[in-house]
Amino acid sequence: MVTRDPSTEHFTYRVTWSVEDGEHVATCAEFPSLSWLDGDAIEALRGIRRMVADAIEDMRANGEAIPLPLAERDFSGKFVVRTTPDLHRRLTLEAAEAKVSLNRWVNAKLAM
């Protein structure tokens, strides 16, 4: 979370078709509890952007921190993944057979 006030345009929006609802559903990655349904994809996007703006206004009024847009975040390139011992063993073996480090092998698999 961050204290500065990002523009709603900088957040990550997605519009997909919902078979269950028979409409487009718009979401915002930084506000996962919000969504907007509309028969028109453009209107669904407009709806979620208004909803995010309203949520930010409420958060600001309540002194809550507004999330930093994903596009503005710094990423270190590191994260920890926990797995089973069997998968760890299998990946280590695959990496050894490919003559690369485990890190490089997992990176290549994640990039697929």
DSSP file (Angstrom, degrees, kcal/mol; ACC not computed):
  #  RESIDUE AA STRUCTURE BP1 BP2  ACC     N-H-->O    O-->H-N    N-H-->O    O-->H-N    TCO  KAPPA ALPHA  PHI   PSI    X-CA   Y-CA   Z-CA
    1    1 A M              0   0    0      0, 0.0     2,-0.3     0, 0.0    64,-0.0   0.000 360.0 360.0 360.0 156.0    0.0    0.0    0.0
    2    2 A V  B     -A   66   0A   0     64,-1.5    64,-1.1     2,-0.2     0, 0.0  -0.928 360.0-138.3-138.5 159.0    1.1    3.6   -0.6
    3    3 A T  S    S+     0   0    0     -2,-0.3    -1,-0.1    62,-0.2    61,-0.0   0.720  75.9  90.3 -93.3 -22.6    0.1    7.0    0.6
    4    4 A R  S    S-     0   0    0      1,-0.1    62,-0.2    62,-0.1    -2,-0.2  -0.290  82.1-113.8 -73.2 165.0    0.2    8.9   -2.7
    5    5 A D        -     0   0    0     60,-0.1    -1,-0.1    63,-0.0    -2,-0.1  -0.819  30.7-159.3-106.7  98.0   -2.9    9.1   -4.8
    6    6 A P        -     0   0    0      0, 0.0     2,-0.2     0, 0.0     5,-0.0  -0.357  26.2-103.5 -73.9 155.1   -2.5    7.2   -8.2
    7    7 A S    >   -     0   0    0      1,-0.1     3,-1.8    -2,-0.1     4,-0.3  -0.517  23.1-126.4 -72.1 143.1   -4.7    8.0  -11.2
    8    8 A T  G >  S+     0   0    0      1,-0.3     3,-1.0    -2,-0.2    -1,-0.1   0.734 108.4  69.0 -63.1 -19.5   -7.5    5.4  -11.8
    9    9 A E  G 3  S+     0   0    0      1,-0.2    -1,-0.3     3,-0.0    40,-0.0   0.703  90.6  61.2 -71.0 -18.4   -6.1    5.2  -15.3
   10   10 A H  G <  S+     0   0    0     -3,-1.8    61,-0.6     2,-0.1    -1,-0.2   0.549  83.3  99.4 -88.2  -6.7   -3.0    3.5  -14.0
   11   11 A F  S <  S-     0   0    0     -3,-1.0     2,-0.7    -4,-0.3    57,-0.0  -0.288  82.4-103.6 -77.5 167.0   -4.7    0.5  -12.5
   12   12 A T        -     0   0    0     -2,-0.0    17,-2.5     2,-0.0    18,-0.3  -0.817  42.8-177.4 -98.7 109.8   -4.9   -2.9  -14.3
   13   13 A Y  E     -B   28   0B   0     -2,-0.7     2,-0.3    15,-0.2    15,-0.2  -0.774   8.0-173.2-108.3 151.1   -8.3   -3.5  -15.8
   14   14 A R  E     -B   27   0B   0     13,-2.0    13,-2.6    -2,-0.3     2,-0.5  -0.997   7.8-162.8-142.1 138.7   -9.6   -6.6  -17.6
   15   15 A V  E     +B   26   0B   0     -2,-0.3     2,-0.3    11,-0.2    11,-0.2  -0.988  20.7 164.6-122.7 123.2  -12.8   -7.2  -19.5
   16   16 A T  E     -B   25   0B   0      9,-2.4     9,-3.4    -2,-0.5     2,-0.4  -0.863  39.9-100.9-130.5 166.1  -13.9  -10.8  -20.2
   17   17 A W  E     -B   24   0B   0     -2,-0.3     2,-0.7     7,-0.2     7,-0.2  -0.752  28.0-149.9 -88.3 132.8  -17.1  -12.5  -21.3
   18   18 A S  E  >> -B   23   0B   0      5,-3.0     4,-2.1    -2,-0.4     5,-1.0  -0.907   9.6-170.4-104.5 110.3  -19.0  -14.2  -18.5
   19   19 A V  T  45S+     0   0    0     -2,-0.7    -1,-0.2     1,-0.2     5,-0.0   0.907  88.6  54.3 -62.4 -41.9  -20.9  -17.2  -19.9
   20   20 A E  T  45S+     0   0    0      1,-0.2    -1,-0.2    -3,-0.1    -2,-0.0   0.885 119.0  32.1 -60.9 -40.3  -22.7  -17.6  -16.5
   21   21 A D  T  45S-     0   0    0      2,-0.2    -1,-0.2     4,-0.0    -2,-0.2   0.655  97.6-132.8 -93.0 -17.2  -24.0  -14.0  -16.6
   22   22 A G  T  <5S+     0   0    0     -4,-2.1     2,-0.3     1,-0.3    -3,-0.2   0.786  76.3  86.3  68.3  26.7  -24.3  -13.6  -20.3
   23   23 A E  E   <S-B   18   0B   0     -5,-1.0    -5,-3.0    -7,-0.0     2,-0.3  -0.919  87.8 -87.2-146.0 169.5  -22.5  -10.2  -20.1
   24   24 A H  E     -BC  17  38B   0     14,-2.7    14,-2.1    -2,-0.3     2,-0.5  -0.627  38.3-151.8 -78.1 141.6  -19.0   -8.8  -20.1
   25   25 A V  E     -BC  16  37B   0     -9,-3.4    -9,-2.4    -2,-0.3     2,-0.4  -0.978   6.0-160.0-119.0 127.0  -17.4   -8.6  -16.7
   26   26 A A  E     +BC  15  36B   0     10,-2.9    10,-1.9    -2,-0.5     2,-0.3  -0.867  14.3 176.7-106.3 138.5  -14.8   -5.9  -15.9
   27   27 A T  E     -BC  14  35B   0    -13,-2.6   -13,-2.0    -2,-0.4     2,-0.4  -0.878  24.5-140.1-134.5 166.0  -12.4   -6.3  -13.0
   28   28 A C  E >   -B   13   0B   0      6,-0.6     3,-1.4     3,-0.5     6,-0.3  -0.988  10.9-147.9-130.4 120.9   -9.5   -4.4  -11.6
   29   29 A A  T 3  S+     0   0    0    -17,-2.5    -1,-0.1    -2,-0.4   -16,-0.1   0.835  99.5  52.3 -58.7 -35.6   -6.5   -6.4  -10.4
   30   30 A E  T 3  S+     0   0    0    -18,-0.3    -1,-0.3     1,-0.3   -17,-0.1   0.650 116.1  40.8 -77.5 -14.4   -5.6   -4.0   -7.6
   31   31 A F  S X  S+     0   0    0     -3,-1.4     3,-2.0     3,-0.1    -3,-0.5  -0.635  70.6 171.7-128.7  71.8   -9.2   -4.1   -6.3
   32   32 A P  T 3  S+     0   0    0      0, 0.0    -1,-0.1     0, 0.0    -2,-0.1   0.650  72.1  62.2 -64.5 -16.4  -10.1   -7.8   -6.6
   33   33 A S  T 3  S+     0   0    0     -5,-0.0     2,-0.3    -6,-0.0    -2,-0.0   0.561  92.3  82.3 -84.6  -6.3  -13.4   -7.5   -4.7
   34   34 A L    <   +     0   0    0     -3,-2.0    -6,-0.6    -6,-0.3     2,-0.3  -0.763  49.6 156.7-102.4 143.7  -14.9   -5.2   -7.3
   35   35 A S  E     -C   27   0B   0     -2,-0.3     2,-0.4    -8,-0.2    -8,-0.2  -0.977  22.6-152.3-155.9 160.0  -16.5   -6.1  -10.7
   36   36 A W  E     -C   26   0B   0    -10,-1.9   -10,-2.9    -2,-0.3     2,-0.4  -0.993   8.0-154.9-139.7 128.6  -18.9   -4.6  -13.1
   37   37 A L  E     +C   25   0B   0     -2,-0.4     2,-0.3   -12,-0.2   -12,-0.2  -0.830  24.2 152.2-103.5 140.1  -21.2   -6.4  -15.5
   38   38 A D  E     -C   24   0B   0    -14,-2.1   -14,-2.7    -2,-0.4     6,-0.1  -0.962  49.7-126.1-160.6 150.0  -22.6   -5.0  -18.8
   39   39 A G  S    S+     0   0    0     -2,-0.3     2,-0.5   -16,-0.2   -14,-0.1   0.719 100.1  62.7 -68.2 -21.7  -23.7   -6.2  -22.1
   40   40 A D  S  > S-     0   0    0      1,-0.1     4,-2.1   -16,-0.1     5,-0.2  -0.915  76.6-145.0-110.0 130.1  -21.2   -3.9  -23.8
   41   41 A A  H  > S+     0   0    0     -2,-0.5     4,-2.0     1,-0.2     5,-0.2   0.891 100.7  50.2 -61.8 -41.7  -17.5   -4.4  -23.2
   42   42 A I  H  > S+     0   0    0      1,-0.2     4,-2.4     2,-0.2    -1,-0.2   0.903 111.3  48.9 -64.9 -40.7  -16.7   -0.6  -23.3
   43   43 A E  H  > S+     0   0    0      2,-0.2     4,-2.4     1,-0.2    -1,-0.2   0.845 107.7  55.1 -68.4 -32.8  -19.5    0.1  -20.8
   44   44 A A  H  X S+     0   0    0     -4,-2.1     4,-2.3     2,-0.2    -1,-0.2   0.920 109.4  47.4 -64.2 -42.6  -18.2   -2.6  -18.5
   45   45 A L  H  X S+     0   0    0     -4,-2.0     4,-2.1     2,-0.2    -2,-0.2   0.922 112.0  49.4 -63.9 -44.3  -14.8   -1.0  -18.5
   46   46 A R  H  X S+     0   0    0     -4,-2.4     4,-2.1     1,-0.2    -2,-0.2   0.903 110.5  52.5 -60.2 -40.2  -16.4    2.4  -17.9
   47   47 A G  H  X S+     0   0    0     -4,-2.4     4,-2.2     1,-0.2    -2,-0.2   0.922 109.7  45.7 -63.7 -45.9  -18.4    0.9  -15.0
   48   48 A I  H  X S+     0   0    0     -4,-2.3     4,-2.6     1,-0.2    -1,-0.2   0.869 110.9  54.0 -68.7 -34.3  -15.4   -0.6  -13.2
   49   49 A R  H  X S+     0   0    0     -4,-2.1     4,-2.3     2,-0.2    -1,-0.2   0.904 110.1  46.8 -66.1 -39.2  -13.4    2.5  -13.6
   50   50 A R  H  X S+     0   0    0     -4,-2.1     4,-2.4     2,-0.2    -2,-0.2   0.909 112.2  51.2 -64.5 -41.0  -16.2    4.6  -12.0
   51   51 A M  H  X S+     0   0    0     -4,-2.2     4,-2.4     2,-0.2    -2,-0.2   0.900 110.3  48.4 -64.5 -41.2  -16.4    1.9   -9.2
   52   52 A V  H  X S+     0   0    0     -4,-2.6     4,-2.7     2,-0.2     5,-0.2   0.920 110.4  51.7 -64.0 -43.9  -12.7    2.1   -8.6
   53   53 A A  H  X S+     0   0    0     -4,-2.3     4,-2.2     1,-0.2    -2,-0.2   0.909 111.2  47.8 -59.7 -42.0  -12.8    5.9   -8.4
   54   54 A D  H  X S+     0   0    0     -4,-2.4     4,-2.4     2,-0.2    -1,-0.2   0.905 110.9  51.0 -64.5 -41.7  -15.6    5.7   -5.9
   55   55 A A  H  X S+     0   0    0     -4,-2.4     4,-2.6     1,-0.2    -2,-0.2   0.908 110.4  49.1 -63.1 -41.6  -13.7    3.1   -3.8
   56   56 A I  H  X S+     0   0    0     -4,-2.7     4,-2.9     2,-0.2    -1,-0.2   0.909 109.6  52.0 -64.2 -41.9  -10.6    5.4   -3.8
   57   57 A E  H  X S+     0   0    0     -4,-2.2     4,-2.3    -5,-0.2    -2,-0.2   0.921 112.0  46.2 -60.2 -44.3  -12.8    8.3   -2.7
   58   58 A D  H  X S+     0   0    0     -4,-2.4     4,-1.6     2,-0.2    -2,-0.2   0.908 112.7  50.0 -64.2 -42.4  -14.2    6.3    0.1
   59   59 A M  H  <>S+     0   0    0     -4,-2.6     5,-3.0     1,-0.2     4,-0.3   0.915 111.1  49.1 -62.8 -42.8  -10.7    5.0    1.1
   60   60 A R  H ><5S+     0   0    0     -4,-2.9     3,-1.3     1,-0.2    -1,-0.2   0.920 109.7  51.5 -62.4 -43.8   -9.4    8.6    1.1
   61   61 A A  H 3<5S+     0   0    0     -4,-2.3    -1,-0.2     1,-0.3    -2,-0.2   0.806 113.2  45.8 -63.3 -29.8  -12.3    9.8    3.2
   62   62 A N  T 3<5S-     0   0    0     -4,-1.6    -1,-0.3    -5,-0.1    -2,-0.2   0.333 115.4-113.7 -96.4   6.4  -11.6    7.0    5.8
   63   63 A G  T < 5 +     0   0    0     -3,-1.3    -3,-0.2    -4,-0.3     2,-0.2   0.729  64.7 150.9  70.7  21.6   -7.8    7.6    5.8
   64   64 A E      < -     0   0    0     -5,-3.0     2,-0.2    -6,-0.2    -1,-0.2  -0.566  51.5-105.1 -86.6 150.8   -7.1    4.2    4.2
   65   65 A A        -     0   0    0     -2,-0.2   -62,-0.2     1,-0.0    -1,-0.1  -0.537  30.2-134.8 -72.9 137.5   -4.0    3.6    2.1
   66   66 A I  B     -A    2   0A   0    -64,-1.1   -64,-1.5   -62,-0.2   -62,-0.1  -0.799  27.7-108.7 -93.8 132.8   -4.8    3.4   -1.7
   67   67 A P        -     0   0    0      0, 0.0   -37,-0.1     0, 0.0    -1,-0.1  -0.289  29.3-116.5 -63.1 144.7   -3.0    0.5   -3.5
   68   68 A L        -     0   0    0      1,-0.1     5,-0.1   -63,-0.1   -63,-0.0  -0.651  37.5-104.9 -76.9 132.2   -0.2    1.3   -5.8
   69   69 A P    >>  -     0   0    0      0, 0.0     3,-1.7     0, 0.0     4,-0.6  -0.289  23.3-123.3 -57.3 142.8   -1.0    0.3   -9.4
   70   70 A L  G >4 S+     0   0    0      1,-0.3     3,-1.2     2,-0.2   -59,-0.1   0.864 111.7  60.3 -54.1 -38.0    0.8   -2.8  -10.5
   71   71 A A  G 34 S+     0   0    0    -61,-0.6    -1,-0.3     1,-0.3   -60,-0.1   0.709 107.4  45.5 -65.5 -19.8    2.3   -0.8  -13.4
   72   72 A E  G <4 S+     0   0    0     -3,-1.7    -1,-0.3   -62,-0.1    -2,-0.2   0.425  91.2 104.8-103.5  -1.0    4.0    1.6  -10.9
   73   73 A R    <<  -     0   0    0     -3,-1.2     2,-0.4    -4,-0.6    -3,-0.0  -0.506  67.7-128.3 -81.8 148.8    5.4   -1.1   -8.6
   74   74 A D        -     0   0    0     -2,-0.2     2,-0.4     2,-0.0    -2,-0.1  -0.811  21.9-157.5 -92.8 136.7    9.0   -2.1   -8.4
   75   75 A F        -     0   0    0     -2,-0.4     0, 0.0     1,-0.1     0, 0.0  -0.955  12.9-156.2-118.0 135.1    9.7   -5.8   -8.7
   76   76 A S        -     0   0    0     -2,-0.4    -1,-0.1     2,-0.3     3,-0.1   0.711  37.7-121.2 -80.3 -21.6   12.9   -7.4   -7.4
   77   77 A G  S    S+     0   0    0      1,-0.3     2,-0.4     0, 0.0    -2,-0.0   0.510  80.3 105.6  88.3   5.5   12.7  -10.4   -9.6
   78   78 A K        +     0   0    0      2,-0.0    -1,-0.3     0, 0.0     2,-0.3  -0.953  34.2 151.6-122.0 139.0   12.7  -12.7   -6.6
   79   79 A F        -     0   0    0     -2,-0.4     2,-0.4    -3,-0.1     0, 0.0  -0.960  37.8-119.1-156.0 155.5    9.9  -14.7   -5.0
   80   80 A V        -     0   0    0     -2,-0.3     2,-0.5     2,-0.0    -2,-0.0  -0.812  22.3-167.2-101.1 133.3    9.7  -17.8   -3.0
   81   81 A V        -     0   0    0     -2,-0.4     2,-0.4     2,-0.0    -2,-0.0  -0.979   7.4-153.7-119.7 124.7    7.8  -20.9   -4.2
   82   82 A R        +     0   0    0     -2,-0.5     2,-0.3     0, 0.0    -2,-0.0  -0.809  25.4 161.7 -96.3 138.6    7.1  -23.7   -1.8
   83   83 A T        -     0   0    0     -2,-0.4    -2,-0.0     1,-0.0     3,-0.0  -0.811  41.7 -77.3-142.1-179.3    6.6  -27.1   -3.4
   84   84 A T     >  -     0   0    0     -2,-0.3     4,-2.4     1,-0.1     5,-0.2  -0.497  38.7-117.6 -81.4 155.3    6.6  -30.8   -2.5
   85   85 A P  H  > S+     0   0    0      0, 0.0     4,-2.5     0, 0.0     5,-0.2   0.875 115.5  55.3 -59.0 -36.5    9.9  -32.6   -2.0
   86   86 A D  H  > S+     0   0    0      2,-0.2     4,-2.6     1,-0.2     5,-0.1   0.924 109.4  44.7 -64.2 -44.0    9.0  -34.9   -4.9
   87   87 A L  H  > S+     0   0    0      2,-0.2     4,-2.9     1,-0.2     5,-0.3   0.907 112.2  52.7 -66.7 -40.6    8.5  -32.0   -7.3
   88   88 A H  H  X S+     0   0    0     -4,-2.4     4,-2.3     1,-0.2    -2,-0.2   0.928 111.4  46.7 -58.1 -46.0   11.7  -30.3   -6.1
   89   89 A R  H  X S+     0   0    0     -4,-2.5     4,-2.4     2,-0.2    -2,-0.2   0.937 112.7  49.2 -61.3 -47.9   13.6  -33.6   -6.7
   90   90 A R  H  X S+     0   0    0     -4,-2.6     4,-2.6     1,-0.2    -2,-0.2   0.913 112.4  47.4 -61.3 -43.9   12.1  -34.0  -10.2
   91   91 A L  H  X S+     0   0    0     -4,-2.9     4,-2.6     2,-0.2    -1,-0.2   0.892 111.1  51.7 -65.4 -39.0   12.9  -30.4  -11.2
   92   92 A T  H  X S+     0   0    0     -4,-2.3     4,-2.3    -5,-0.3    -2,-0.2   0.912 111.2  47.7 -62.7 -42.5   16.4  -30.7   -9.9
   93   93 A L  H  X S+     0   0    0     -4,-2.4     4,-2.5     2,-0.2    -2,-0.2   0.927 111.8  49.4 -63.7 -45.8   16.9  -33.9  -12.0
   94   94 A E  H  X S+     0   0    0     -4,-2.6     4,-1.8     1,-0.2    -2,-0.2   0.909 111.7  49.5 -60.0 -42.7   15.4  -32.2  -15.1
   95   95 A A  H  X>S+     0   0    0     -4,-2.6     5,-2.4     2,-0.2     4,-0.5   0.918 110.8  49.5 -63.6 -43.4   17.7  -29.2  -14.7
   96   96 A A  H ><5S+     0   0    0     -4,-2.3     3,-0.9     1,-0.2    -2,-0.2   0.912 110.5  50.1 -62.1 -42.4   20.8  -31.5  -14.2
   97   97 A E  H 3<5S+     0   0    0     -4,-2.5    -1,-0.2     1,-0.3    -2,-0.2   0.831 111.9  48.0 -65.4 -31.7   19.8  -33.4  -17.4
   98   98 A A  H 3<5S-     0   0    0     -4,-1.8    -1,-0.3    -5,-0.2    -2,-0.2   0.500 111.9-124.9 -85.1  -4.1   19.5  -30.1  -19.3
   99   99 A K  T <<5S+     0   0    0     -3,-0.9     2,-0.3    -4,-0.5    -3,-0.2   0.889  72.3 112.7  60.3  43.1   22.8  -29.0  -17.9
  100  100 A V  S   <S-     0   0    0     -5,-2.4    -1,-0.2    -6,-0.1    -2,-0.2  -0.901  73.7 -89.3-134.3 165.4   21.4  -25.8  -16.4
  101  101 A S     >  -     0   0    0     -2,-0.3     4,-2.4     1,-0.1     5,-0.2  -0.322  35.4-115.5 -70.2 158.5   20.9  -24.5  -12.9
  102  102 A L  H  > S+     0   0    0      1,-0.2     4,-2.8     2,-0.2     5,-0.3   0.904 117.7  54.9 -59.6 -41.3   17.6  -25.3  -11.1
  103  103 A N  H  > S+     0   0    0      1,-0.2     4,-2.4     2,-0.2    -1,-0.2   0.927 109.7  45.3 -58.7 -46.6   16.9  -21.5  -11.1
  104  104 A R  H  > S+     0   0    0      2,-0.2     4,-2.3     1,-0.2    -1,-0.2   0.903 112.8  51.5 -64.9 -40.7   17.3  -21.3  -14.9
  105  105 A W  H  X S+     0   0    0     -4,-2.4     4,-2.0     2,-0.2    -2,-0.2   0.930 112.1  45.1 -62.0 -46.9   15.2  -24.5  -15.4
  106  106 A V  H  X S+     0   0    0     -4,-2.8     4,-2.7     1,-0.2     5,-0.2   0.895 111.0  54.5 -66.5 -39.3   12.3  -23.2  -13.3
  107  107 A N  H  X S+     0   0    0     -4,-2.4     4,-1.9    -5,-0.3    -1,-0.2   0.925 108.6  48.7 -57.5 -44.6   12.5  -19.8  -15.0
  108  108 A A  H  X S+     0   0    0     -4,-2.3     4,-0.5     1,-0.2    -1,-0.2   0.898 112.0  48.7 -64.0 -40.0   12.1  -21.4  -18.4
  109  109 A K  H >< S+     0   0    0     -4,-2.0     3,-0.9     1,-0.2    -1,-0.2   0.900 111.0  50.1 -66.8 -40.3    9.2  -23.5  -17.2
  110  110 A L  H 3< S+     0   0    0     -4,-2.7    -1,-0.2     1,-0.2    -2,-0.2   0.833 105.7  57.4 -66.8 -31.3    7.5  -20.4  -15.7
  111  111 A A  H 3<        0   0    0     -4,-1.9    -1,-0.2     1,-0.2    -2,-0.2   0.616 360.0 360.0 -75.3 -12.1    8.0  -18.5  -18.9
  112  112 A M    <<        0   0    0     -3,-0.9    -1,-0.2    -4,-0.5    -2,-0.1   0.499 360.0 360.0 -66.4 360.0    6.1  -21.1  -20.9
